[in-house]
Amino acid sequence: MTVPMSASAGQSIAVSDTTGNPGGGAAPESVTQYFLSANSVLDDGAIALGSRSVPALAGGASNTGSMMV
């Protein structure tokens, strides 16, 4: 995941990630979700910011996507 080092309150930021399938077989389509958290734990305090669809991936393939949150 790539994110800016800082942002101002109310400012949108671009986030990007790469989802990979290191296995030998195909992986079904999936969804990557983005959350804002005060710590590194995904808990009830985390705020959902958005999501992106990831297509089915062949073994060894990856998919990179980004969005504004």
Contacts in CASP RR format, 6 or more apart in sequence:
PFRMAT RR
TARGET T0000
AUTHOR 0000-0000-0000
METHOD contacts of the structure
MODEL  1
MTVPMSASAGQSIAVSDTTGNPGGGAAPESVTQYFLSANSVLDDGAIALG
SRSVPALAGGASNTGSMMV
1 15 0 8 1.000
1 16 0 8 1.000
1 17 0 8 1.000
2 15 0 8 1.000
2 16 0 8 1.000
2 17 0 8 1.000
3 13 0 8 1.000
3 15 0 8 1.000
4 13 0 8 1.000
4 14 0 8 1.000
7 13 0 8 1.000
12 68 0 8 1.000
12 69 0 8 1.000
13 68 0 8 1.000
13 69 0 8 1.000
14 66 0 8 1.000
14 67 0 8 1.000
14 68 0 8 1.000
15 34 0 8 1.000
15 66 0 8 1.000
15 67 0 8 1.000
15 68 0 8 1.000
15 69 0 8 1.000
16 64 0 8 1.000
16 65 0 8 1.000
16 66 0 8 1.000
17 32 0 8 1.000
17 64 0 8 1.000
17 65 0 8 1.000
17 66 0 8 1.000
18 62 0 8 1.000
18 63 0 8 1.000
18 64 0 8 1.000
18 65 0 8 1.000
19 30 0 8 1.000
19 32 0 8 1.000
19 54 0 8 1.000
19 57 0 8 1.000
19 62 0 8 1.000
19 63 0 8 1.000
19 64 0 8 1.000
20 27 0 8 1.000
20 57 0 8 1.000
20 60 0 8 1.000
20 61 0 8 1.000
20 62 0 8 1.000
20 63 0 8 1.000
21 27 0 8 1.000
21 57 0 8 1.000
21 58 0 8 1.000
21 59 0 8 1.000
21 60 0 8 1.000
21 61 0 8 1.000
21 62 0 8 1.000
22 59 0 8 1.000
22 60 0 8 1.000
23 59 0 8 1.000
23 60 0 8 1.000
24 59 0 8 1.000
24 60 0 8 1.000
25 58 0 8 1.000
25 59 0 8 1.000
26 56 0 8 1.000
26 57 0 8 1.000
26 58 0 8 1.000
26 59 0 8 1.000
27 56 0 8 1.000
27 57 0 8 1.000
27 59 0 8 1.000
28 56 0 8 1.000
29 53 0 8 1.000
29 54 0 8 1.000
29 55 0 8 1.000
29 56 0 8 1.000
30 53 0 8 1.000
30 54 0 8 1.000
31 51 0 8 1.000
31 52 0 8 1.000
31 53 0 8 1.000
31 54 0 8 1.000
32 51 0 8 1.000
32 52 0 8 1.000
32 54 0 8 1.000
33 48 0 8 1.000
33 50 0 8 1.000
33 51 0 8 1.000
34 48 0 8 1.000
34 49 0 8 1.000
34 50 0 8 1.000
34 51 0 8 1.000
34 67 0 8 1.000
34 69 0 8 1.000
35 42 0 8 1.000
35 46 0 8 1.000
35 47 0 8 1.000
35 48 0 8 1.000
35 49 0 8 1.000
36 46 0 8 1.000
36 47 0 8 1.000
36 49 0 8 1.000
36 69 0 8 1.000
37 43 0 8 1.000
37 45 0 8 1.000
37 46 0 8 1.000
37 47 0 8 1.000
38 45 0 8 1.000
49 69 0 8 1.000
50 67 0 8 1.000
50 69 0 8 1.000
52 65 0 8 1.000
52 67 0 8 1.000
54 63 0 8 1.000
55 63 0 8 1.000
57 63 0 8 1.000
END
